[in-house]
Amino acid sequence: MLLVDILLSGLILGGMYALTAMGLTLQYGVARILNLAYGEVMVAAAFTAYVLFTGAAVVPLLGLLLVLPLAFAANWAIYRVMLVPLVRRARTRAALETDSILATFGLLFVLQGIGFVIFGGQYYGYAYLSAPVSILGTTVAVNRLVALGFAAVLAVGLYWLLTRTRTGTAIRAVAVNPDAARLVAIDVQTIAGLAFAAGGALCAAGGVLVSMFLTFNAAMGVLFTMKALIVVIMGGVGNLLGALAAGLLLGLIETAVARLVDPGLTLAANYALFLGVLLVRPTGLFGRPAR
């Protein structure tokens, strides 16, 4: 039953990676903002879920109804106040990426510092739906299955939004060619802000779901950002299906190494997989070569 345990645990972990990476795909693939403070949003959402559950007895799944709009509004404000001036100033995409890296790198330390002031450096966690269930001879906590289910619903909802609505069509148009999008009367700056805010909301959803079964502290944002970047680049920048496939693959490989070899080698396995994919396909699993 070890194989079943690896597959199930890997899919759950990979589903969380995929969900968070989809948010970064929106931010980087559409708005052209490489957000190094991305993981801090995830940590902030996890702490919000913790405070709501322990202080107000609001279960995390209901807490999503509060966290998602708050995260959307906060990321929209960050884009409008801090990043729009960079967009207007940048002459090229490369210049915008460089400026956004520097700006969000500073934002990372601001958000992380606020987290340390409020919560300190210790780890936090809470018990919610932690009862074990048996599936095909392996035991898994209910909260992990619920998190995977909600992640799947959010991912399907995002895919439907992008492929079946006019707003989604506009987002995809801006991602492919913002200059051409302007020619058909698409407000590129508004759409980019919408994508950035939606990406932040997806990241916050991942933070709430992860908080149900993992311990966390104020310093873990960098780790989440690194994992999301690995998944986005492996899958192909701007490709949501690529982020999904790469996230699931990374979760399965990480779980297999932890179970079969040594838990301390999971980070090395992440980088090995990342480098292996880039050596074979430099544009990622689903990326398209530049023309």
C-alpha positions in Angstrom: 0.0 0.0 0.0 3.0 2.3 0.0 2.4 3.1 -3.7 -1.2 4.2 -2.9 0.1 6.3 0.0 2.6 8.0 -2.3 0.1 8.6 -5.0 -2.6 10.0 -2.7 -0.3 12.2 -0.6 1.5 13.3 -3.8 -1.7 14.3 -5.5 -2.8 16.3 -2.4 0.5 18.1 -2.1 0.7 18.6 -5.9 -2.8 20.0 -6.0 -1.9 22.7 -3.5 1.3 23.5 -5.5 -0.8 23.7 -8.7 -3.4 26.0 -7.2 -0.9 28.5 -5.8 1.2 28.4 -9.0 -1.9 29.2 -11.1 -2.2 32.4 -9.2 1.4 33.3 -9.9 0.8 32.3 -13.6 -1.9 34.9 -13.8 0.2 37.6 -12.2 3.4 37.0 -14.3 1.8 35.7 -17.5 -0.8 38.5 -17.8 0.4 41.5 -15.7 4.1 40.8 -16.4 4.8 41.2 -12.7 7.3 38.8 -11.1 5.9 39.0 -7.6 8.5 37.9 -5.0 6.1 38.7 -2.2 3.7 36.1 -3.5 4.3 33.6 -0.7 3.7 36.3 1.9 0.1 36.6 0.8 -0.2 32.8 1.3 1.2 33.0 4.8 -1.1 36.0 5.6 -4.1 34.0 4.5 -3.0 31.1 6.6 -2.7 33.3 9.7 -6.1 34.9 8.9 -7.7 31.4 8.8 -5.9 30.5 12.1 -7.2 33.7 13.8 -10.7 33.2 12.6 -10.8 29.6 13.7 -9.2 30.0 17.1 -10.6 33.4 18.0 -14.0 33.4 16.4 -14.7 29.7 15.8 -15.1 30.4 12.0 -14.2 27.2 10.1 -11.6 27.6 7.4 -14.0 26.7 4.6 -16.3 29.6 5.6 -13.3 31.7 6.2 -12.6 31.5 2.5 -15.7 33.6 1.9 -13.9 36.4 3.8 -10.3 35.8 2.8 -10.9 35.6 -1.0 -12.5 39.1 -1.4 -10.0 40.6 1.1 -7.0 39.2 -0.8 -8.5 40.3 -4.1 -9.0 43.9 -2.8 -5.5 44.0 -1.2 -3.7 42.8 -4.4 -5.7 45.1 -6.5 -4.6 48.0 -4.2 -1.0 46.8 -4.4 -1.1 46.8 -8.2 -2.8 50.2 -8.5 -0.7 52.0 -5.9 2.7 50.4 -6.2 3.0 48.7 -9.5 1.1 50.9 -12.0 3.7 53.6 -11.7 6.3 51.0 -12.7 4.2 49.8 -15.6 3.9 53.4 -16.9 7.6 54.1 -16.5 8.9 50.9 -18.0 9.8 51.1 -21.7 10.2 47.4 -22.3 8.9 44.1 -20.8 12.4 43.4 -19.5 12.5 46.7 -17.7 9.1 46.1 -16.1 10.2 42.7 -14.9 13.4 44.1 -13.3 11.5 46.9 -11.6 8.8 44.6 -10.3 11.3 42.2 -8.9 13.0 45.0 -6.9 9.7 46.5 -5.8 8.1 43.2 -4.6 11.4 42.1 -3.0 11.0 45.1 -0.8 7.3 44.4 -0.2 8.3 40.8 0.9 10.4 42.2 3.8 7.6 44.6 4.8 5.0 41.9 4.9 7.3 39.4 6.6 8.3 42.0 9.2 4.7 42.7 10.0 4.1 39.0 10.4 7.0 38.6 12.8 5.9 41.6 14.9 2.4 40.2 15.3 3.0 36.4 15.5 6.7 36.0 16.2 8.8 33.2 14.7 7.1 30.2 16.2 5.0 27.7 14.3 1.2 27.7 14.3 -1.4 25.2 13.5 -4.9 24.1 14.4 -7.0 20.9 14.2 -9.9 20.9 11.8 -11.3 17.8 10.2 -8.2 15.9 11.2 -10.0 12.5 11.7 -8.3 9.8 9.6 -10.1 7.8 6.9 -8.9 4.7 5.1 -8.7 4.7 1.3 -7.5 1.6 -0.5 -5.6 0.5 2.6 -3.9 3.8 3.3 -4.8 6.3 6.0 -5.3 10.0 5.2 -6.8 12.9 7.2 -10.1 14.2 6.0 -8.8 17.8 5.9 -6.3 16.9 3.2 -9.0 15.4 1.0 -11.3 18.4 1.6 -8.4 20.7 0.7 -7.8 18.8 -2.5 -11.5 18.9 -3.4 -11.7 22.7 -2.9 -8.5 23.2 -4.9 -9.9 21.2 -7.8 -13.1 23.3 -7.7 -11.2 26.6 -7.7 -9.0 25.4 -10.6 -11.9 24.2 -12.7 -13.7 27.5 -11.9 -10.7 29.5 -13.1 -10.4 27.5 -16.3 -14.1 28.0 -17.0 -13.8 31.7 -16.4 -10.8 32.0 -18.7 -12.3 30.0 -21.5 -16.1 30.7 -21.4 -16.4 34.4 -20.5 -15.6 37.7 -22.2 -13.4 38.8 -19.3 -11.5 35.5 -19.6 -11.0 36.0 -23.3 -9.7 39.5 -22.6 -7.3 38.1 -20.0 -6.0 35.5 -22.5 -5.6 38.2 -25.2 -3.5 40.4 -22.9 -1.4 37.4 -21.9 -0.7 36.6 -25.6 -0.1 40.1 -27.0 -1.0 43.2 -25.0 -0.3 45.6 -28.0 -2.8 43.7 -30.2 -5.3 43.6 -27.3 -5.3 47.4 -27.2 -6.2 47.5 -30.9 -9.5 45.7 -30.1 -10.4 48.2 -27.3 -9.3 46.1 -24.4 -8.2 48.1 -21.4 -4.9 46.3 -20.8 -4.0 48.0 -17.5 -7.4 47.2 -16.0 -7.2 43.6 -17.2 -3.7 43.3 -15.9 -4.8 44.6 -12.5 -7.7 42.2 -12.5 -5.4 39.2 -13.3 -3.0 40.3 -10.6 -5.8 40.6 -8.0 -7.3 37.2 -9.0 -3.8 35.6 -8.8 -3.5 37.0 -5.2 -6.9 35.6 -4.3 -5.9 32.2 -5.6 -2.7 32.4 -3.5 -4.8 33.3 -0.4 -7.1 30.3 -1.1 -4.1 28.1 -1.2 -2.9 29.5 2.2 -6.2 28.8 3.9 -6.4 25.3 2.5 -2.8 24.5 3.4 -3.3 25.8 6.9 -5.8 23.0 7.6 -3.1 20.3 7.6 0.3 22.0 7.8 2.0 24.1 10.5 3.3 27.5 9.3 5.2 30.5 10.5 5.9 34.1 9.4 9.1 33.1 7.6 7.6 30.5 5.2 6.5 32.8 2.5 9.9 32.6 0.7 9.5 28.8 0.5 6.0 29.1 -1.0 7.2 31.6 -3.5 10.1 29.4 -4.6 7.9 26.4 -5.0 5.4 28.4 -7.1 8.1 29.8 -9.3 9.5 26.3 -9.9 6.0 25.1 -10.9 5.3 28.1 -13.2 8.6 27.8 -15.0 8.4 24.0 -15.3 4.9 24.2 -16.7 5.6 27.0 -19.1 5.2 30.7 -18.2 1.6 31.8 -18.6 0.2 28.3 -19.2 -2.4 27.2 -16.6 -2.6 23.6 -17.7 1.2 23.5 -17.6 1.1 24.8 -14.0 -1.4 22.1 -13.1 0.7 19.3 -14.6 3.9 20.6 -13.1 2.4 21.1 -9.7 1.0 17.5 -9.6 4.4 16.2 -10.9 6.3 18.1 -8.3 4.1 16.9 -5.5 4.4 13.3 -6.6 8.2 13.4 -6.9 8.6 15.2 -3.5 6.4 12.7 -1.8 8.1 9.7 -3.4 11.6 11.0 -2.3 10.3 11.7 1.2 8.8 8.2 1.6 11.4 6.1 -0.3 14.7 7.9 0.2 15.0 10.7 2.8 12.7 13.6 3.7 15.8 15.9 3.9 16.3 15.4 0.1 13.0 16.7 -1.1 14.4 20.2 -1.8 17.2 18.7 -3.8 14.7 16.5 -5.7 12.7 19.7 -6.5 15.7 21.4 -8.0 16.9 18.2 -9.9 13.4 17.9 -11.5 13.4 21.6 -12.3 16.8 21.5 -14.0 16.0 18.2 -15.8 12.8 19.7 -17.3 14.6 22.8 -18.4 17.4 20.8 -20.0 15.0 18.9 -22.1 12.4 21.7 -22.7 13.8 25.1 -21.9 10.4 26.7 -22.3 8.8 24.3 -19.9 6.5 21.3 -20.3 3.8 23.3 -22.2 5.7 26.4 -23.1 6.0 27.6 -26.7 9.4 28.7 -28.2 9.7 32.4 -28.7 9.4 33.5 -32.4 
